[in-house]
Amino acid sequence: MRILAIIPARGGSKGVPRKNIKPLIGKPLIEYTINSALKSKLLTKVVLSSDDEEIISFSKKLGVEVPFIRPENLAKDESSTIDVIKHALNHFSDKNENYDSVCLLQPTTPFRPKSLIDLSISQFVKNKTDSLVSVQIVPHQFNPNWIYEKTENNILKRLDSKNSLAKNRQSLKTYYYRDGAIYITKTDTIFKQNSIYGKTISYIESSKDCNINIDNIEDWEEAENHIKKRLM
Protein backbone atom coordinates (compact mmCIF):
# COMPACT_ATOMS: atom_id res chain seq x y z
CA MET A 1 0.00 0.00 0.00
CA ARG A 2 1.31 3.42 -0.99
CA ILE A 3 0.80 5.85 1.88
CA LEU A 4 1.45 9.58 1.72
CA ALA A 5 2.23 11.20 5.08
CA ILE A 6 1.20 14.84 5.28
CA ILE A 7 2.48 17.12 8.03
CA PRO A 8 0.26 20.24 8.01
CA ALA A 9 1.98 23.30 9.48
CA ARG A 10 0.74 26.75 8.60
CA GLY A 11 2.48 29.86 9.87
CA GLY A 12 -0.47 31.45 11.63
CA SER A 13 -1.61 30.43 15.10
CA LYS A 14 -3.71 32.26 17.68
CA GLY A 15 -3.40 30.07 20.80
CA VAL A 16 0.41 29.94 20.68
CA PRO A 17 1.86 32.40 18.12
CA ARG A 18 3.97 30.59 15.48
CA LYS A 19 3.80 27.44 17.55
CA ASN A 20 4.89 25.08 14.77
CA ILE A 21 8.34 26.66 14.62
CA LYS A 22 8.51 27.78 18.27
CA PRO A 23 11.26 25.99 20.28
CA LEU A 24 9.92 23.41 22.71
CA ILE A 25 12.75 22.56 25.11
CA GLY A 26 15.54 22.82 22.58
CA LYS A 27 13.88 22.15 19.24
CA PRO A 28 10.96 23.54 17.22
CA LEU A 29 7.62 21.86 17.83
CA ILE A 30 7.38 20.54 14.28
CA GLU A 31 10.68 18.69 14.61
CA TYR A 32 9.15 16.14 16.97
CA THR A 33 6.61 15.05 14.36
CA ILE A 34 9.10 15.17 11.50
CA ASN A 35 11.49 12.89 13.39
CA SER A 36 8.68 10.39 14.07
CA ALA A 37 7.57 10.38 10.44
CA LEU A 38 11.05 9.90 9.00
CA LYS A 39 11.66 6.88 11.24
CA SER A 40 8.65 5.06 9.78
CA LYS A 41 9.40 2.10 7.52
CA LEU A 42 5.89 1.85 6.06
CA LEU A 43 5.23 5.40 4.87
CA THR A 44 5.91 5.78 1.16
CA LYS A 45 6.58 9.52 1.25
CA VAL A 46 6.60 12.26 3.91
CA VAL A 47 5.73 15.80 2.83
CA LEU A 48 5.11 19.13 4.50
CA SER A 49 2.10 21.28 3.66
CA SER A 50 2.84 24.85 4.69
CA ASP A 51 2.46 28.46 3.62
CA ASP A 52 5.36 29.68 5.77
CA GLU A 53 8.88 30.17 4.42
CA GLU A 54 10.61 29.69 7.78
CA ILE A 55 8.78 26.41 8.48
CA ILE A 56 9.47 25.21 4.94
CA SER A 57 13.18 26.03 5.12
CA PHE A 58 13.60 24.34 8.49
CA SER A 59 11.69 21.21 7.46
CA LYS A 60 13.74 20.80 4.29
CA LYS A 61 16.91 20.80 6.39
CA LEU A 62 15.52 17.87 8.38
CA GLY A 63 14.91 15.88 5.20
CA VAL A 64 11.20 16.41 4.60
CA GLU A 65 10.00 16.98 1.05
CA VAL A 66 8.18 20.25 0.38
CA PRO A 67 6.85 19.83 -3.17
CA PHE A 68 4.53 22.84 -3.03
CA ILE A 69 3.63 25.94 -1.04
CA ARG A 70 0.16 25.75 0.45
CA PRO A 71 -2.17 28.37 -1.09
CA GLU A 72 -3.23 31.27 1.10
CA ASN A 73 -6.90 30.25 1.00
CA LEU A 74 -5.95 26.91 2.62
CA ALA A 75 -3.86 28.50 5.39
CA LYS A 76 -6.57 30.37 7.28
CA ASP A 77 -8.11 29.60 10.68
CA GLU A 78 -11.28 28.38 8.98
CA SER A 79 -9.52 26.28 6.33
CA SER A 80 -10.60 22.64 6.48
CA THR A 81 -8.18 19.78 6.98
CA ILE A 82 -9.74 17.71 4.22
CA ASP A 83 -9.17 20.49 1.67
CA VAL A 84 -5.51 20.63 2.70
CA ILE A 85 -5.24 16.87 2.16
CA LYS A 86 -6.99 17.03 -1.20
CA HIS A 87 -4.65 19.77 -2.33
CA ALA A 88 -1.63 17.57 -1.61
CA LEU A 89 -3.12 14.50 -3.28
CA ASN A 90 -4.14 16.48 -6.35
CA HIS A 91 -0.63 17.89 -6.63
CA PHE A 92 0.82 14.40 -6.93
CA SER A 93 -2.04 13.07 -9.04
CA ASP A 94 -1.29 15.75 -11.62
CA LYS A 95 2.21 14.27 -11.82
CA ASN A 96 0.82 10.72 -12.18
CA GLU A 97 1.99 9.93 -8.66
CA ASN A 98 -0.89 8.30 -6.81
CA TYR A 99 -1.36 7.03 -3.27
CA ASP A 100 -3.78 4.52 -1.78
CA SER A 101 -4.05 6.27 1.57
CA VAL A 102 -3.00 9.33 3.52
CA CYS A 103 -1.49 9.49 6.99
CA LEU A 104 -2.09 12.88 8.62
CA LEU A 105 0.48 13.77 11.30
CA GLN A 106 -0.32 16.95 13.19
CA PRO A 107 2.65 18.75 14.80
CA THR A 108 0.44 19.74 17.73
CA THR A 109 0.62 16.15 19.01
CA PRO A 110 4.40 15.88 19.32
CA PHE A 111 5.01 12.86 21.54
CA ARG A 112 4.39 9.77 19.42
CA PRO A 113 6.18 6.54 20.44
CA LYS A 114 8.60 5.57 17.68
CA SER A 115 6.58 2.48 16.71
CA LEU A 116 3.12 4.10 16.72
CA ILE A 117 2.99 5.12 13.05
CA ASP A 118 3.96 1.73 11.66
CA LEU A 119 1.77 -0.14 14.15
CA SER A 120 -1.14 2.05 13.06
CA ILE A 121 -0.49 1.37 9.38
CA SER A 122 -0.29 -2.38 9.98
CA GLN A 123 -3.58 -2.28 11.90
CA PHE A 124 -5.21 -0.21 9.18
CA VAL A 125 -4.14 -2.60 6.42
CA LYS A 126 -5.30 -5.59 8.46
CA ASN A 127 -8.74 -4.17 9.27
CA LYS A 128 -9.46 -2.87 5.74
CA THR A 129 -11.54 0.04 7.07
CA ASP A 130 -12.07 3.46 5.49
CA SER A 131 -9.91 5.04 8.16
CA LEU A 132 -8.00 4.56 11.38
CA VAL A 133 -7.54 6.99 14.28
CA SER A 134 -5.43 6.88 17.41
CA VAL A 135 -7.44 7.01 20.62
CA GLN A 136 -7.31 7.18 24.39
CA ILE A 137 -9.73 5.66 26.87
CA VAL A 138 -12.14 8.20 28.35
CA PRO A 139 -11.24 8.54 32.07
CA HIS A 140 -13.88 6.94 34.28
CA GLN A 141 -14.86 10.27 35.88
CA PHE A 142 -15.80 11.60 32.43
CA ASN A 143 -17.57 8.45 31.27
CA PRO A 144 -20.93 9.26 29.58
CA ASN A 145 -22.66 6.98 32.07
CA TRP A 146 -21.69 9.37 34.86
CA ILE A 147 -22.14 12.68 33.00
CA TYR A 148 -25.18 14.93 33.31
CA GLU A 149 -26.53 17.70 31.12
CA LYS A 150 -28.73 20.60 32.16
CA THR A 151 -32.32 20.80 30.89
CA GLU A 152 -34.26 24.00 30.13
CA ASN A 153 -35.67 23.89 33.66
CA ASN A 154 -32.18 23.67 35.19
CA ILE A 155 -32.72 20.03 36.06
CA LEU A 156 -29.89 17.59 35.59
CA LYS A 157 -30.46 14.77 33.10
CA ARG A 158 -28.06 11.89 32.66
CA LEU A 159 -26.40 11.97 29.25
CA ASP A 160 -26.31 8.21 28.82
CA SER A 161 -29.90 7.57 29.86
CA LYS A 162 -30.30 4.53 27.58
CA ASN A 163 -28.10 2.41 29.83
CA SER A 164 -28.63 1.76 33.51
CA LEU A 165 -26.50 3.85 35.86
CA ALA A 166 -23.22 2.12 36.65
CA LYS A 167 -22.76 1.59 40.37
CA ASN A 168 -18.97 1.46 40.28
CA ARG A 169 -16.01 2.13 38.00
CA GLN A 170 -15.51 -1.57 37.20
CA SER A 171 -18.96 -1.84 35.63
CA LEU A 172 -18.55 1.14 33.30
CA LYS A 173 -18.61 0.59 29.55
CA THR A 174 -15.34 1.59 27.84
CA TYR A 175 -15.42 4.70 25.65
CA TYR A 176 -12.67 6.26 23.53
CA TYR A 177 -11.74 9.70 22.27
CA ARG A 178 -9.44 10.78 19.41
CA ASP A 179 -6.09 12.06 20.66
CA GLY A 180 -4.97 13.62 17.35
CA ALA A 181 -1.73 11.68 16.97
CA ILE A 182 -2.66 9.52 13.95
CA TYR A 183 -5.23 9.76 11.17
CA ILE A 184 -5.02 7.32 8.27
CA THR A 185 -7.60 7.43 5.47
CA LYS A 186 -8.08 5.75 2.12
CA THR A 187 -7.77 8.16 -0.79
CA ASP A 188 -11.10 6.96 -2.21
CA THR A 189 -12.79 7.82 1.09
CA ILE A 190 -11.38 11.35 1.00
CA PHE A 191 -12.62 12.07 -2.51
CA LYS A 192 -15.77 9.96 -2.81
CA GLN A 193 -17.12 10.51 0.71
CA ASN A 194 -15.49 13.90 1.33
CA SER A 195 -14.41 12.64 4.73
CA ILE A 196 -11.27 11.68 6.63
CA TYR A 197 -13.29 9.10 8.58
CA GLY A 198 -15.62 7.42 6.12
CA LYS A 199 -18.19 4.81 7.13
CA THR A 200 -15.88 2.39 8.92
CA ILE A 201 -13.26 3.52 11.44
CA SER A 202 -10.71 1.29 13.09
CA TYR A 203 -8.48 2.45 15.93
CA ILE A 204 -5.23 2.03 17.76
CA GLU A 205 -4.92 2.84 21.45
CA SER A 206 -1.88 5.07 21.82
CA SER A 207 0.23 5.97 24.83
CA LYS A 208 -0.58 8.60 27.44
CA ASP A 209 2.18 10.75 25.91
CA CYS A 210 -0.09 11.34 22.91
CA ASN A 211 -2.66 12.91 25.19
CA ILE A 212 -0.81 16.23 25.01
CA ASN A 213 -2.34 18.17 22.13
CA ILE A 214 -1.03 21.73 21.96
CA ASP A 215 -3.65 24.36 21.23
CA ASN A 216 -2.99 27.08 23.82
CA ILE A 217 -0.28 28.30 26.19
CA GLU A 218 -1.44 25.99 28.97
CA ASP A 219 -0.97 23.00 26.66
CA TRP A 220 2.47 24.31 25.73
CA GLU A 221 3.48 24.52 29.38
CA GLU A 222 2.20 21.00 29.94
CA ALA A 223 4.37 19.77 27.05
CA GLU A 224 7.41 21.55 28.50
CA ASN A 225 6.81 19.96 31.89
CA HIS A 226 6.39 16.57 30.27
CA ILE A 227 9.82 16.80 28.64
CA LYS A 228 11.45 18.14 31.80
CA LYS A 229 10.16 15.13 33.76
CA ARG A 230 11.61 12.81 31.12
CA LEU A 231 15.00 14.48 31.52
CA MET A 232 15.06 14.25 35.31
Kinemage of the C-alpha trace (Angstrom):
@kinemage 1
@onewidth
@group {chain A} dominant
@subgroup {mainchain}
@vectorlist {calphas} color= white
{ca met a 1} P 0.000 0.000 0.000
{ca arg a 2} L 1.308 3.418 -0.986
{ca ile a 3} L 0.804 5.848 1.878
{ca leu a 4} L 1.453 9.577 1.725
{ca ala a 5} L 2.232 11.200 5.084
{ca ile a 6} L 1.202 14.844 5.279
{ca ile a 7} L 2.478 17.123 8.029
{ca pro a 8} L 0.261 20.242 8.014
{ca ala a 9} L 1.978 23.300 9.480
{ca arg a 10} L 0.736 26.747 8.604
{ca gly a 11} L 2.478 29.858 9.873
{ca gly a 12} L -0.467 31.454 11.635
{ca ser a 13} L -1.608 30.432 15.101
{ca lys a 14} L -3.709 32.257 17.684
{ca gly a 15} L -3.401 30.073 20.799
{ca val a 16} L 0.414 29.944 20.677
{ca pro a 17} L 1.861 32.398 18.117
{ca arg a 18} L 3.968 30.590 15.483
{ca lys a 19} L 3.801 27.437 17.552
{ca asn a 20} L 4.890 25.082 14.766
{ca ile a 21} L 8.344 26.664 14.624
{ca lys a 22} L 8.510 27.780 18.275
{ca pro a 23} L 11.261 25.989 20.278
{ca leu a 24} L 9.917 23.408 22.715
{ca ile a 25} L 12.754 22.564 25.109
{ca gly a 26} L 15.541 22.816 22.580
{ca lys a 27} L 13.878 22.147 19.241
{ca pro a 28} L 10.955 23.540 17.223
{ca leu a 29} L 7.618 21.859 17.834
{ca ile a 30} L 7.382 20.539 14.277
{ca glu a 31} L 10.685 18.688 14.609
{ca tyr a 32} L 9.148 16.138 16.973
{ca thr a 33} L 6.608 15.055 14.358
{ca ile a 34} L 9.102 15.175 11.499
{ca asn a 35} L 11.488 12.889 13.390
{ca ser a 36} L 8.681 10.387 14.068
{ca ala a 37} L 7.570 10.383 10.438
{ca leu a 38} L 11.052 9.901 8.996
{ca lys a 39} L 11.662 6.877 11.242
{ca ser a 40} L 8.654 5.058 9.778
{ca lys a 41} L 9.397 2.098 7.518
{ca leu a 42} L 5.885 1.855 6.060
{ca leu a 43} L 5.229 5.405 4.875
{ca thr a 44} L 5.906 5.782 1.156
{ca lys a 45} L 6.584 9.519 1.252
{ca val a 46} L 6.599 12.262 3.907
{ca val a 47} L 5.729 15.799 2.833
{ca leu a 48} L 5.113 19.132 4.503
{ca ser a 49} L 2.098 21.283 3.661
{ca ser a 50} L 2.840 24.855 4.693
{ca asp a 51} L 2.462 28.457 3.619
{ca asp a 52} L 5.357 29.682 5.769
{ca glu a 53} L 8.885 30.171 4.419
{ca glu a 54} L 10.611 29.688 7.780
{ca ile a 55} L 8.781 26.413 8.480
{ca ile a 56} L 9.469 25.206 4.939
{ca ser a 57} L 13.177 26.033 5.117
{ca phe a 58} L 13.600 24.339 8.492
{ca ser a 59} L 11.686 21.215 7.457
{ca lys a 60} L 13.743 20.801 4.289
{ca lys a 61} L 16.915 20.802 6.391
{ca leu a 62} L 15.524 17.871 8.379
{ca gly a 63} L 14.909 15.876 5.199
{ca val a 64} L 11.196 16.406 4.602
{ca glu a 65} L 10.001 16.980 1.052
{ca val a 66} L 8.181 20.249 0.377
{ca pro a 67} L 6.853 19.827 -3.173
{ca phe a 68} L 4.535 22.844 -3.032
{ca ile a 69} L 3.627 25.942 -1.037
{ca arg a 70} L 0.161 25.753 0.455
{ca pro a 71} L -2.174 28.368 -1.092
{ca glu a 72} L -3.233 31.275 1.096
{ca asn a 73} L -6.896 30.246 0.997
{ca leu a 74} L -5.946 26.913 2.617
{ca ala a 75} L -3.858 28.504 5.388
{ca lys a 76} L -6.572 30.369 7.284
{ca asp a 77} L -8.114 29.597 10.676
{ca glu a 78} L -11.281 28.382 8.983
{ca ser a 79} L -9.524 26.276 6.331
{ca ser a 80} L -10.602 22.644 6.481
{ca thr a 81} L -8.182 19.775 6.979
{ca ile a 82} L -9.736 17.707 4.224
{ca asp a 83} L -9.165 20.491 1.672
{ca val a 84} L -5.506 20.631 2.696
{ca ile a 85} L -5.241 16.865 2.165
{ca lys a 86} L -6.993 17.026 -1.203
{ca his a 87} L -4.651 19.771 -2.331
{ca ala a 88} L -1.633 17.567 -1.609
{ca leu a 89} L -3.119 14.497 -3.277
{ca asn a 90} L -4.144 16.480 -6.353
{ca his a 91} L -0.630 17.892 -6.632
{ca phe a 92} L 0.824 14.401 -6.926
{ca ser a 93} L -2.037 13.070 -9.043
{ca asp a 94} L -1.285 15.753 -11.622
{ca lys a 95} L 2.205 14.267 -11.822
{ca asn a 96} L 0.818 10.721 -12.178
{ca glu a 97} L 1.985 9.927 -8.664
{ca asn a 98} L -0.888 8.300 -6.805
{ca tyr a 99} L -1.365 7.033 -3.268
{ca asp a 100} L -3.785 4.519 -1.782
{ca ser a 101} L -4.047 6.268 1.568
{ca val a 102} L -3.000 9.328 3.520
{ca cys a 103} L -1.493 9.491 6.993
{ca leu a 104} L -2.087 12.875 8.625
{ca leu a 105} L 0.479 13.766 11.305
{ca gln a 106} L -0.317 16.947 13.192
{ca pro a 107} L 2.655 18.747 14.801
{ca thr a 108} L 0.438 19.736 17.733
{ca thr a 109} L 0.619 16.147 19.013
{ca pro a 110} L 4.399 15.878 19.322
{ca phe a 111} L 5.012 12.856 21.538
{ca arg a 112} L 4.392 9.768 19.421
{ca pro a 113} L 6.175 6.543 20.439
{ca lys a 114} L 8.595 5.565 17.677
{ca ser a 115} L 6.581 2.481 16.708
{ca leu a 116} L 3.124 4.101 16.717
{ca ile a 117} L 2.992 5.122 13.049
{ca asp a 118} L 3.964 1.727 11.662
{ca leu a 119} L 1.766 -0.143 14.147
{ca ser a 120} L -1.140 2.050 13.056
{ca ile a 121} L -0.492 1.371 9.376
{ca ser a 122} L -0.295 -2.385 9.982
{ca gln a 123} L -3.576 -2.285 11.900
{ca phe a 124} L -5.205 -0.208 9.183
{ca val a 125} L -4.138 -2.603 6.424
{ca lys a 126} L -5.298 -5.592 8.461
{ca asn a 127} L -8.739 -4.166 9.270
{ca lys a 128} L -9.463 -2.871 5.741
{ca thr a 129} L -11.545 0.041 7.070
{ca asp a 130} L -12.072 3.457 5.487
{ca ser a 131} L -9.914 5.040 8.156
{ca leu a 132} L -7.996 4.562 11.383
{ca val a 133} L -7.542 6.989 14.280
{ca ser a 134} L -5.432 6.884 17.409
{ca val a 135} L -7.438 7.006 20.616
{ca gln a 136} L -7.307 7.183 24.393
{ca ile a 137} L -9.728 5.662 26.867
{ca val a 138} L -12.138 8.200 28.346
{ca pro a 139} L -11.244 8.539 32.070
{ca his a 140} L -13.876 6.945 34.284
{ca gln a 141} L -14.861 10.270 35.877
{ca phe a 142} L -15.803 11.604 32.433
{ca asn a 143} L -17.573 8.447 31.267
{ca pro a 144} L -20.932 9.264 29.576
{ca asn a 145} L -22.661 6.976 32.068
{ca trp a 146} L -21.689 9.367 34.860
{ca ile a 147} L -22.139 12.679 33.003
{ca tyr a 148} L -25.180 14.926 33.312
{ca glu a 149} L -26.533 17.697 31.121
{ca lys a 150} L -28.732 20.597 32.156
{ca thr a 151} L -32.318 20.803 30.894
{ca glu a 152} L -34.260 23.997 30.134
{ca asn a 153} L -35.667 23.892 33.664
{ca asn a 154} L -32.181 23.668 35.188
{ca ile a 155} L -32.718 20.031 36.061
{ca leu a 156} L -29.885 17.585 35.585
{ca lys a 157} L -30.459 14.769 33.098
{ca arg a 158} L -28.064 11.886 32.658
{ca leu a 159} L -26.399 11.973 29.245
{ca asp a 160} L -26.308 8.207 28.815
{ca ser a 161} L -29.895 7.570 29.856
{ca lys a 162} L -30.302 4.532 27.584
{ca asn a 163} L -28.104 2.407 29.834
{ca ser a 164} L -28.627 1.764 33.512
{ca leu a 165} L -26.496 3.850 35.858
{ca ala a 166} L -23.219 2.121 36.653
{ca lys a 167} L -22.757 1.586 40.370
{ca asn a 168} L -18.974 1.463 40.279
{ca arg a 169} L -16.014 2.132 37.999
{ca gln a 170} L -15.506 -1.567 37.204
{ca ser a 171} L -18.958 -1.844 35.626
{ca leu a 172} L -18.555 1.142 33.300
{ca lys a 173} L -18.608 0.591 29.554
{ca thr a 174} L -15.341 1.591 27.840
{ca tyr a 175} L -15.420 4.698 25.654
{ca tyr a 176} L -12.672 6.261 23.533
{ca tyr a 177} L -11.741 9.703 22.265
{ca arg a 178} L -9.444 10.776 19.413
{ca asp a 179} L -6.091 12.056 20.657
{ca gly a 180} L -4.970 13.619 17.349
{ca ala a 181} L -1.727 11.676 16.974
{ca ile a 182} L -2.660 9.518 13.954
{ca tyr a 183} L -5.228 9.758 11.169
{ca ile a 184} L -5.016 7.316 8.266
{ca thr a 185} L -7.597 7.429 5.470
{ca lys a 186} L -8.081 5.752 2.123
{ca thr a 187} L -7.766 8.162 -0.789
{ca asp a 188} L -11.097 6.957 -2.207
{ca thr a 189} L -12.794 7.823 1.088
{ca ile a 190} L -11.381 11.346 0.997
{ca phe a 191} L -12.623 12.073 -2.511
{ca lys a 192} L -15.769 9.959 -2.805
{ca gln a 193} L -17.124 10.509 0.714
{ca asn a 194} L -15.490 13.899 1.333
{ca ser a 195} L -14.415 12.638 4.730
{ca ile a 196} L -11.273 11.681 6.633
{ca tyr a 197} L -13.294 9.104 8.579
{ca gly a 198} L -15.624 7.418 6.123
{ca lys a 199} L -18.185 4.812 7.129
{ca thr a 200} L -15.879 2.386 8.924
{ca ile a 201} L -13.260 3.519 11.436
{ca ser a 202} L -10.711 1.289 13.091
{ca tyr a 203} L -8.481 2.446 15.925
{ca ile a 204} L -5.229 2.029 17.761
{ca glu a 205} L -4.922 2.838 21.448
{ca ser a 206} L -1.884 5.067 21.820
{ca ser a 207} L 0.228 5.969 24.830
{ca lys a 208} L -0.577 8.602 27.438
{ca asp a 209} L 2.182 10.748 25.912
{ca cys a 210} L -0.087 11.336 22.909
{ca asn a 211} L -2.661 12.905 25.185
{ca ile a 212} L -0.810 16.231 25.005
{ca asn a 213} L -2.344 18.174 22.125
{ca ile a 214} L -1.029 21.733 21.957
{ca asp a 215} L -3.655 24.362 21.230
{ca asn a 216} L -2.990 27.079 23.818
{ca ile a 217} L -0.281 28.302 26.185
{ca glu a 218} L -1.443 25.986 28.969
{ca asp a 219} L -0.973 22.998 26.657
{ca trp a 220} L 2.474 24.306 25.729
{ca glu a 221} L 3.480 24.525 29.379
{ca glu a 222} L 2.200 20.996 29.940
{ca ala a 223} L 4.365 19.773 27.052
{ca glu a 224} L 7.413 21.546 28.504
{ca asn a 225} L 6.807 19.961 31.894
{ca his a 226} L 6.394 16.574 30.275
{ca ile a 227} L 9.823 16.805 28.636
{ca lys a 228} L 11.454 18.138 31.798
{ca lys a 229} L 10.157 15.129 33.760
{ca arg a 230} L 11.608 12.807 31.124
{ca leu a 231} L 15.004 14.481 31.520
{ca met a 232} L 15.062 14.250 35.308
